[in-house]
Amino acid sequence: MKKLVLIGGGGHGKVVLDVMRAQGEYELAGIGDDKYTHTFRQDGTLHGPVADMAELLRDDDCRLFIAIGNNRTRRTVMDRLGYPESRYAVLIHPRATLGSGVTIGGGSVVMPGAVINHGARIGAQCIINTGAIVEHENVLGSFVHISPTAALAGDVTVGNGTHIGLGAKVIEGLTIGGWTTLGAGAVAVHDIPAQCTAVGIPAKPIKYADQPDQLAQRRA
């Protein structure tokens, strides 16, 4: 069985570890998290600061997974580690449903109950969370998080780093810009621009990255 190093020992990391075990393709070699102040062995695996995982990753066959929920932090850690996408595992729970022609980038996880339908393309380092629906021909960039029970209709495009909140919905054919947050329960019926927070039914931007304290005047 192939070895895997998990980066991130928090709550999201525990869920990812459950997915890894259910998938049955990898055996845990170690958990790297900077909350550890020293390196130690536990249940046959190495635990310690992220930098100490390099010992395990000298084995070219050992795979890596960043189990951190925050999209920006996940990108920062990937940049810091410097490994190519090919070193990252793809973790898919056996109770997830994938249609034909689906592609999923390295470092992405698909949680139980999620549905990804025909021809959808999922980028690297994405989270398709519990019960989420990603319909046919969707295109998701890298570092995207689709929260539990969120639903994207067909032909939706989601930019890099975007977070689709709990139970949010996006109607067919829309584009959600990069590094945007679509709030929990929001319903997008028009394109949503990049680097904003959009909430409500219908979803509207309420602030932009460069306007953190005022209602945004720009619209999609």
C-alpha positions in Angstrom: 0.0 0.0 0.0 1.3 3.5 -0.8 2.4 5.8 2.0 0.9 9.3 2.6 1.9 12.3 4.6 -0.9 14.5 5.9 -0.2 18.1 6.5 -2.7 19.5 9.0 -3.8 17.8 12.2 -7.0 19.8 13.0 -10.7 19.0 12.5 -10.5 19.0 8.7 -7.5 16.8 8.9 -9.3 14.2 10.9 -12.1 14.1 8.3 -9.6 13.8 5.5 -7.9 11.0 7.3 -11.3 9.2 7.5 -11.6 9.6 3.7 -8.1 8.2 3.2 -8.9 5.2 5.3 -12.2 4.5 3.6 -10.6 4.8 0.1 -8.1 2.2 1.1 -5.3 3.1 -1.3 -2.9 4.8 1.2 -1.4 4.0 4.6 -0.7 7.0 6.8 3.1 7.6 7.2 3.0 10.9 9.2 1.1 14.0 10.2 2.9 17.3 9.9 1.5 20.3 11.8 3.4 23.3 13.3 1.3 23.0 16.4 3.7 20.2 17.3 6.9 21.5 19.0 8.8 18.3 18.6 8.8 15.1 16.5 7.5 11.8 17.9 6.2 8.4 16.9 2.6 7.4 17.5 0.8 4.3 16.3 3.7 3.7 13.9 3.4 7.1 12.2 5.6 10.2 12.5 4.1 13.3 14.1 5.9 16.7 14.1 6.3 20.1 12.6 5.7 20.4 8.8 9.5 20.7 8.1 10.2 17.4 9.7 8.0 15.6 7.2 10.8 16.0 4.6 12.4 12.8 6.1 9.4 10.8 4.9 9.0 12.6 1.6 12.5 11.7 0.5 10.8 8.5 -0.7 9.6 9.6 -4.2 6.7 7.1 -3.9 5.3 8.7 -0.8 2.4 11.0 -1.5 1.4 14.2 0.3 -1.9 15.8 1.2 -2.6 19.3 2.7 -5.6 18.8 5.0 -6.3 22.5 5.8 -9.7 23.9 5.2 -8.8 27.6 4.5 -8.1 28.1 0.8 -5.5 30.8 1.1 -3.6 28.8 3.8 -3.7 25.7 1.7 -2.1 27.7 -1.2 0.5 29.2 1.1 1.5 25.8 2.4 1.7 24.3 -1.0 4.0 27.1 -2.2 6.1 26.7 1.0 6.5 23.0 0.4 7.5 23.3 -3.2 6.4 19.9 -4.4 4.8 19.5 -7.8 1.1 18.6 -8.1 2.0 15.1 -9.1 3.3 14.4 -5.6 -0.2 15.0 -4.1 -2.8 12.3 -3.6 -6.4 12.6 -4.7 -8.7 11.3 -2.0 -12.2 10.2 -2.9 -14.6 8.7 -0.4 -16.2 5.4 -1.7 -19.7 6.9 -1.0 -19.1 9.8 -3.3 -20.5 9.6 -6.9 -18.5 10.5 -9.9 -19.8 10.6 -13.5 -17.9 9.7 -16.6 -15.2 12.1 -17.9 -14.6 13.7 -14.5 -11.1 15.0 -13.8 -9.7 15.9 -10.4 -6.4 17.7 -9.7 -3.8 16.6 -7.2 -4.4 17.4 -3.6 -8.2 17.5 -3.9 -10.6 15.6 -1.7 -14.2 14.4 -2.4 -16.2 13.8 0.8 -19.0 11.2 1.3 -22.3 11.9 -0.4 -20.8 14.3 -2.8 -21.9 14.1 -6.5 -19.7 15.2 -9.4 -21.4 14.7 -12.7 -20.3 14.1 -16.3 -17.4 16.0 -17.7 -16.8 18.2 -14.6 -13.2 19.4 -14.2 -11.9 19.9 -10.6 -8.6 21.7 -10.1 -5.8 21.0 -7.7 -6.2 21.4 -3.9 -10.0 21.5 -4.0 -12.5 20.4 -1.3 -15.8 18.9 -2.5 -17.4 18.6 0.9 -20.1 16.3 2.3 -23.2 16.1 0.1 -22.1 18.8 -2.3 -23.4 18.7 -5.9 -21.1 19.7 -8.8 -23.2 19.2 -12.0 -22.2 18.4 -15.5 -19.4 20.3 -17.3 -18.6 22.5 -14.3 -15.1 23.9 -14.3 -13.5 24.6 -10.9 -10.2 26.3 -10.5 -7.6 25.3 -7.9 -7.9 25.9 -4.1 -11.8 25.9 -4.3 -14.0 24.8 -1.5 -17.6 23.7 -2.2 -19.1 23.4 1.3 -21.5 20.7 2.5 -24.9 20.5 0.6 -23.9 23.4 -1.7 -25.1 22.8 -5.3 -23.7 24.0 -8.6 -26.0 23.5 -11.6 -24.6 22.6 -15.1 -21.9 24.6 -16.9 -20.8 26.7 -13.9 -17.3 28.1 -13.8 -15.7 28.8 -10.4 -12.4 30.7 -10.2 -9.3 29.8 -8.1 -9.6 30.1 -4.4 -13.3 30.6 -4.2 -15.4 29.3 -1.3 -19.0 28.3 -1.9 -20.7 28.4 1.5 -22.9 25.9 3.3 -26.0 25.1 1.3 -25.4 27.9 -1.3 -26.7 27.4 -4.8 -25.5 28.6 -8.3 -27.8 28.3 -11.3 -26.6 27.0 -14.6 -24.1 28.7 -16.8 -22.8 31.2 -14.3 -19.3 32.3 -13.5 -18.2 32.9 -9.9 -14.9 34.9 -9.9 -11.7 33.9 -8.2 -11.1 34.3 -4.4 -14.7 35.1 -3.8 -16.9 33.9 -1.0 -20.5 33.0 -1.7 -22.2 33.0 1.7 -24.1 30.2 3.3 -27.6 29.8 1.9 -27.0 32.3 -0.9 -28.5 31.7 -4.4 -26.5 33.1 -7.3 -28.7 33.9 -10.3 -26.2 36.3 -12.0 -22.4 36.1 -12.4 -20.5 37.0 -9.2 -17.2 39.0 -9.7 -13.8 38.1 -8.3 -12.5 39.0 -4.8 -15.8 39.8 -3.2 -18.2 38.4 -0.6 -21.7 37.9 -1.9 -24.8 36.9 0.2 -28.5 36.7 0.0 -31.3 35.5 -2.4 -30.5 36.6 -5.0 -26.8 36.8 -4.1 -25.2 40.3 -4.3 -21.7 41.5 -3.4 -21.6 43.3 -0.1 -17.9 43.9 0.0 -14.8 43.6 -2.1 -11.2 42.8 -1.0 -10.2 46.5 -1.5 -13.4 47.7 0.2 -13.6 45.8 3.5 -15.7 48.3 5.3 -18.2 49.6 2.8 -21.0 48.3 0.7 -19.6 47.6 -2.8 -21.0 49.7 -5.6 -19.8 47.5 -8.4 -21.9 44.6 -9.8 -21.2 41.6 -12.0 
